[in-house]
């Protein structure tokens, strides 16, 4: 389920497709460091995944990259250009937005995981002011 009205909604500048894949790799590495084994992927309509649009799809962390790549190869969407939400433990959401930005959303400021993701985005591409 998509997190709505999160207390914190940080947004990057516009990113390239290459940067999107790099950021995804960083998000997945962060998940591994925090012992997260599964996330939920939510593809927006632009992904053309039929009845799976806007539906939570639990995916093993080890399979996330290949899952997204497979949808791209079927010409169903493009990471960094079409909405793709990654839900992590129901507490943190990373959105690769159709405006070519990444949004990091969460409610608790004291979550080490969320803070690490924030630092990752600042380091990789910077936040929009």
C-alpha positions in Angstrom: 0.0 0.0 0.0 1.4 3.4 -1.0 2.4 5.6 1.9 0.4 8.8 1.7 0.9 12.1 3.5 4.2 11.0 5.0 5.7 13.4 7.4 9.0 13.5 5.4 8.9 13.7 1.6 12.4 14.4 0.3 12.8 14.8 -3.5 15.8 14.7 -5.7 16.5 16.8 -8.8 15.7 15.2 -12.1 17.8 12.2 -12.7 18.9 10.2 -15.8 18.1 6.5 -16.4 21.7 5.6 -15.5 21.4 7.5 -12.2 18.1 5.7 -11.5 19.8 2.3 -11.8 22.7 3.5 -9.6 20.3 4.8 -7.0 18.3 1.5 -7.1 21.5 -0.3 -6.5 22.3 1.9 -3.5 18.8 1.4 -2.1 19.1 -2.4 -2.4 22.6 -2.3 -0.7 21.1 -0.3 2.1 18.4 -2.9 2.5 20.9 -5.7 2.7 22.9 -3.9 5.4 19.8 -3.5 7.5 18.8 -7.2 7.1 15.8 -6.5 4.9 15.0 -9.6 2.8 11.8 -8.5 0.9 10.2 -5.4 -0.3 6.9 -4.6 -2.1 7.1 -3.1 -5.6 4.2 -1.1 -6.9 4.2 -0.3 -10.6 2.2 2.7 -11.8 -0.1 2.6 -14.9 2.7 3.7 -17.2 4.3 0.3 -16.7 1.5 -1.4 -18.6 1.5 -4.4 -16.3 -2.3 -4.8 -16.5 -4.1 -5.7 -13.3 -0.8 -5.6 -11.4 -0.7 -1.8 -11.7 -0.9 -0.1 -8.3 -0.9 -3.5 -6.6 1.7 -4.5 -4.0 4.0 -7.2 -5.3 6.2 -8.7 -2.6 9.6 -9.4 -4.1 12.7 -10.9 -2.6 15.4 -8.3 -2.3 17.7 -10.6 -4.3 15.2 -10.5 -7.2 14.3 -6.8 -7.3 16.8 -5.7 -9.9 16.0 -8.5 -12.3 12.2 -8.1 -11.7 12.3 -4.4 -12.8 14.8 -5.2 -15.6 12.4 -7.9 -17.0 9.5 -5.5 -17.0 11.6 -2.9 -18.9 12.7 -5.5 -21.4 9.1 -6.4 -22.1 8.8 -2.6 -22.9 6.3 -2.1 -20.1 8.0 0.9 -18.5 11.3 2.5 -17.7 12.9 3.0 -14.3 13.3 6.7 -13.7 10.6 7.7 -16.2 7.5 5.8 -14.9 6.2 5.5 -11.4 7.7 2.7 -9.4 7.2 2.6 -5.6 9.5 0.5 -3.4 7.9 -0.2 0.0 10.3 -1.2 2.7 9.0 -2.6 6.0 5.9 -0.5 5.7 7.9 2.4 7.1 9.9 3.8 4.2 8.9 4.4 0.6 11.2 5.2 -2.4 9.4 6.4 -5.4 11.1 6.5 -8.8 8.7 9.2 -10.2 7.4 9.8 -13.8 8.9 13.3 -13.4 12.4 11.6 -13.4 12.9 12.3 -9.7 13.2 10.1 -6.7 11.1 10.7 -3.6 12.0 9.3 -0.2 9.0 9.2 2.2 8.8 8.2 5.8 7.2 9.3 9.1 9.8 8.6 11.8 12.9 10.8 11.7 14.8 8.5 14.0 14.9 5.5 11.6 18.5 4.7 10.9 17.5 3.1 7.6 15.6 6.2 6.4 18.6 8.4 7.4 21.0 6.2 5.5 18.7 6.4 2.4 18.6 10.2 2.8 22.4 10.4 2.9 22.6 8.1 -0.2 20.3 10.4 -2.2 22.2 13.5 -1.1 25.5 11.9 -2.0 24.4 10.5 -5.4 22.3 13.3 -6.9 21.3 15.8 -4.3 17.9 17.0 -3.0 15.7 19.5 -4.7 15.5 22.7 -2.9 
